[in-house]
Amino acid sequence: MRELMNLNVDNLILQALKEDITSEDITTNSVMPEYQLGEVNLICKQDGVIAGLDVFKRVFELLDRNMTFDMKAKDGDQVKNGQLLGTITGDIRVLLEGERTALNYLQRMSGIATYTHSIAVLLEGSKTKLLDTRKTTPNMRVFEKYAVKVGGGYNHRFNLSDGILLKDNHIGAAGSVAKAVHMAQEYAPFVRKIEVECENLDMVKEAVDAGADIIMLDNMDKDTMKEAIRIIDGRAKTECSGNVTKENVANLIDIGVDYISSGALTHSAPILDLSLKNLHPVTD
């Protein structure tokens, strides 16, 4: 995670800090005009799965590289209400300035990991893997997709450059499923897999006959998906998609699809309640 942050996300974190501090933290500067060493506790206020501790720490490090951390948990740990997750020590002004941005990342990422875990455990013992989607918060995708992995899910394509997914409008632009697949085969490097979103069995037949690598069964009922899998007969990987949530995923397990994708993992997961408490000065 450290290498990923240094290469990709420091600039995103800095943007978030600049959003919150345009010139100064006027509240903090009014009550703490000079340096004072202090420490504060990171407390869990809700059961869940923690994710994003390195991002949380990086917020403070970008404000002051002299901050120190005594963490009692690591990403992927199941945490409990009231649990002490760590203590942060450094300039009290930095602790106050970075608090909200750091918690925003940690609460959001931990909420996604917690919600993902609650669905992933329902798929344990089956061949089906749980995938996220591109339905992410702008400028938060790297954090949110990481949180899905921490929670036990898998990442679908990261962005539009990462893979080919021919959806209804791509098919409409090309003229047919078969034309869209053939055009993608001609254009894309051979190492790229081609996935086709299919809304009915006719589209499934056309896609698999055209040589699609993955067939997405989009918003189909259970019986239709079972028939689609019979038609595909192992000639392509299968993905179930469309309004998949924790409440209905159990009904999809016995269909036998390779993947189930859920936009809810990132767009509907509630935050995990976390707090920085007991801030106090420390004498050297």
C-alpha positions in Angstrom: 0.0 0.0 0.0 2.9 2.4 0.8 4.3 2.2 -2.8 0.8 2.6 -4.2 0.3 5.8 -2.2 3.6 7.3 -3.1 3.0 6.7 -6.8 -0.7 7.4 -7.2 -2.5 8.9 -4.3 -0.5 11.6 -2.6 -1.8 14.1 -5.0 -5.4 13.0 -4.3 -4.9 13.4 -0.6 -3.3 16.8 -1.1 -6.3 17.9 -3.1 -8.6 16.8 -0.3 -6.5 18.7 2.3 -6.5 21.8 0.1 -10.3 21.5 -0.2 -10.5 21.6 3.6 -7.7 24.2 4.2 -7.7 27.0 1.6 -5.4 29.3 3.6 -5.4 28.3 7.3 -7.3 26.4 10.0 -8.5 29.6 11.7 -10.1 27.7 14.6 -7.0 25.7 15.4 -4.7 28.7 15.0 -6.9 30.8 17.4 -6.6 28.3 20.3 -3.1 26.8 19.5 -1.0 29.5 18.0 2.3 27.7 18.7 3.7 24.2 18.5 2.7 21.8 21.3 3.3 18.1 21.2 0.2 16.1 21.8 -1.5 12.8 21.2 -5.0 11.5 20.3 -6.6 8.1 20.2 -8.3 6.5 17.2 -11.4 4.8 18.5 -13.8 2.4 16.8 -17.5 3.2 17.5 -19.0 0.4 15.5 -18.3 -3.3 14.6 -16.8 -3.7 11.2 -13.8 -4.3 9.0 -11.0 -1.7 9.1 -9.5 -0.4 5.8 -7.4 2.6 4.9 -5.1 2.9 7.9 -2.1 3.8 5.6 -4.2 6.5 3.9 -5.3 7.8 7.3 -1.7 8.0 8.4 -0.6 9.6 5.1 -2.9 12.6 5.6 -1.0 13.6 8.8 2.4 12.7 7.2 1.8 15.1 4.3 1.1 17.9 6.8 4.0 17.0 9.0 6.5 14.2 8.4 7.4 14.1 12.1 4.1 12.6 13.1 4.3 9.1 14.8 1.8 6.3 15.0 1.2 3.5 17.4 -1.4 1.4 15.6 -3.1 -1.5 17.3 -4.9 -2.8 14.2 -4.1 -3.5 10.5 -6.2 -3.3 7.3 -8.6 -6.3 7.1 -9.0 -6.7 10.8 -12.5 -7.1 12.2 -12.8 -4.4 14.8 -15.3 -3.9 17.6 -17.2 -0.9 19.1 -15.1 0.8 21.7 -11.8 -0.7 20.4 -8.6 1.4 20.5 -7.2 1.3 17.0 -4.1 3.4 17.6 -2.6 6.6 19.0 -1.2 9.4 16.9 1.4 11.7 18.3 2.7 15.0 17.0 2.0 18.7 16.7 -1.5 19.3 18.1 -2.1 21.8 15.3 -1.6 19.1 12.7 -3.7 16.6 14.7 -6.6 19.1 14.5 -6.0 20.2 10.9 -5.9 16.7 9.5 -8.5 15.1 11.7 -11.6 15.4 9.4 -9.8 14.5 6.1 -8.1 11.5 7.7 -11.3 10.2 9.2 -13.3 10.8 6.0 -11.0 8.5 4.1 -10.8 5.9 6.9 -14.6 5.9 7.6 -15.5 5.6 3.9 -13.0 2.9 3.1 -13.8 0.9 6.2 -17.5 1.1 5.4 -16.9 -0.3 2.0 -14.7 -3.1 3.4 -17.4 -3.9 6.0 -20.2 -4.0 3.5 -18.2 -6.0 1.0 -17.3 -8.5 3.7 -20.9 -9.0 4.6 -21.7 -10.1 1.0 -18.5 -12.0 0.4 -19.1 -14.3 3.4 -22.4 -15.3 1.8 -20.5 -16.6 -1.3 -18.0 -18.6 0.6 -17.9 -22.3 -0.5 -19.2 -21.4 -4.0 -17.2 -20.8 -7.2 -18.6 -17.3 -7.6 -16.4 -14.3 -7.0 -17.8 -10.9 -5.9 -16.8 -7.9 -8.1 -17.0 -4.2 -7.8 -17.9 -1.8 -10.6 -16.9 1.7 -11.9 -19.7 3.2 -9.9 -17.3 5.0 -7.6 -17.0 8.4 -6.1 -15.0 10.7 -8.4 -11.3 10.9 -7.4 -11.9 8.1 -4.8 -11.7 5.1 -7.0 -8.2 3.9 -6.0 -9.3 4.1 -2.3 -12.7 2.5 -2.8 -11.5 -0.4 -5.0 -8.7 -1.1 -2.5 -11.3 -1.2 0.3 -13.3 -3.8 -1.7 -10.3 -6.1 -1.8 -9.7 -5.7 1.9 -13.3 -6.7 2.5 -12.9 -9.9 0.5 -14.1 -8.8 -2.9 -12.3 -8.6 -6.3 -11.8 -5.7 -8.6 -13.5 -5.5 -12.0 -11.7 -3.2 -14.6 -10.2 -0.2 -12.9 -11.0 2.3 -15.7 -11.9 2.5 -19.4 -8.4 1.8 -20.5 -8.3 -1.4 -18.4 -10.6 -3.7 -20.4 -13.3 -4.0 -23.0 -16.9 -4.1 -21.8 -19.5 -3.7 -24.6 -22.6 -2.3 -23.1 -26.0 -1.6 -24.7 -25.0 1.8 -26.2 -21.7 0.4 -27.6 -23.7 -2.4 -29.2 -26.2 0.2 -30.5 -23.3 2.3 -32.0 -21.8 -0.8 -33.7 -25.1 -2.1 -35.0 -25.3 -5.5 -33.4 -23.7 -7.7 -30.7 -21.6 -9.6 -33.3 -20.4 -6.5 -35.1 -19.4 -5.0 -31.7 -17.4 -8.1 -30.7 -15.7 -8.4 -34.1 -14.7 -4.7 -34.1 -13.3 -5.0 -30.6 -11.3 -8.1 -31.7 -9.9 -6.2 -34.6 -9.0 -3.1 -32.5 -7.9 -4.4 -29.1 -4.6 -6.1 -28.3 -5.0 -9.8 -28.1 -4.2 -9.9 -24.4 -7.5 -7.9 -23.7 -10.6 -9.9 -22.9 -13.8 -8.9 -24.4 -17.0 -8.8 -22.2 -20.5 -8.2 -23.6 -23.5 -7.0 -21.6 -26.5 -9.1 -22.6 -30.1 -8.4 -21.7 -31.8 -11.4 -23.2 -31.0 -14.9 -24.5 -30.8 -13.9 -28.2 -28.0 -11.5 -27.2 -26.3 -14.3 -25.2 -26.3 -16.6 -28.2 -25.0 -13.9 -30.5 -22.2 -12.9 -28.1 -20.9 -16.4 -27.4 -21.1 -17.3 -31.1 -19.0 -14.2 -31.9 -16.3 -15.3 -29.5 -16.9 -13.0 -26.5 -14.7 -14.0 -23.5 -17.1 -13.0 -20.8 -20.9 -12.7 -20.9 -22.6 -10.3 -18.5 -26.1 -11.4 -17.7 -27.7 -8.0 -17.0 -30.9 -7.7 -15.0 -32.1 -11.1 -15.9 -34.4 -13.2 -13.7 -33.0 -16.4 -12.2 -34.6 -18.8 -14.7 -33.3 -16.8 -17.6 -29.8 -16.7 -16.2 -29.8 -20.5 -15.7 -30.8 -20.9 -19.4 -28.1 -18.5 -20.4 -25.5 -20.5 -18.6 -26.8 -23.7 -20.4 -26.4 -21.9 -23.7 -22.9 -20.6 -23.0 -21.9 -24.1 -21.9 -18.5 -23.1 -20.6 -17.5 -21.3 -23.8 -17.2 -18.0 -21.9 -17.0 -16.8 -18.4 -20.3 -15.5 -16.9 -21.1 -12.5 -14.8 -24.4 -11.6 -13.1 -25.1 -7.9 -12.8 -28.0 -5.6 -11.9 -29.2 -4.4 -8.5 -27.2 -6.9 -6.5 -27.2 -6.2 -2.8 -26.6 -8.0 0.5 -30.4 -8.7 0.7 -30.6 -10.6 -2.6 -27.2 -12.1 -3.3 -28.0 -15.4 -1.5 -30.6 -16.1 -4.2 -28.0 -16.0 -6.9 -25.4 -18.4 -5.5 -26.9 -21.6 -7.0 -27.1 -20.2 -10.5 -23.4 -21.1 -11.1 -22.1 -17.8 -12.5 -18.3 -17.2 -12.3 -18.8 -13.6 -11.0 -21.4 -11.4 -9.4 -20.8 -7.7 -9.7 -22.4 -5.1 -7.4 -22.2 -1.3 -7.7 -23.7 -1.2 -4.2 -20.3 -2.1 -2.8 -19.0 1.4 -3.5 -22.1 3.5 -4.1 -24.3 2.4 -1.2 -22.0 1.2 1.6 -22.5 3.2 4.8 -19.5 4.6 6.6 -17.9 2.8 9.6 -18.2 5.1 12.6 -14.7 6.0 13.9 -13.5 8.9 16.0 -10.4 10.7 17.2 -10.8 11.2 20.9 -8.9 12.2 24.1 -6.6 14.8 22.5 -4.2 16.1 25.1 -0.8 17.7 25.4 2.3 15.6 26.0 5.3 16.9 27.8 8.7 16.0 26.3 
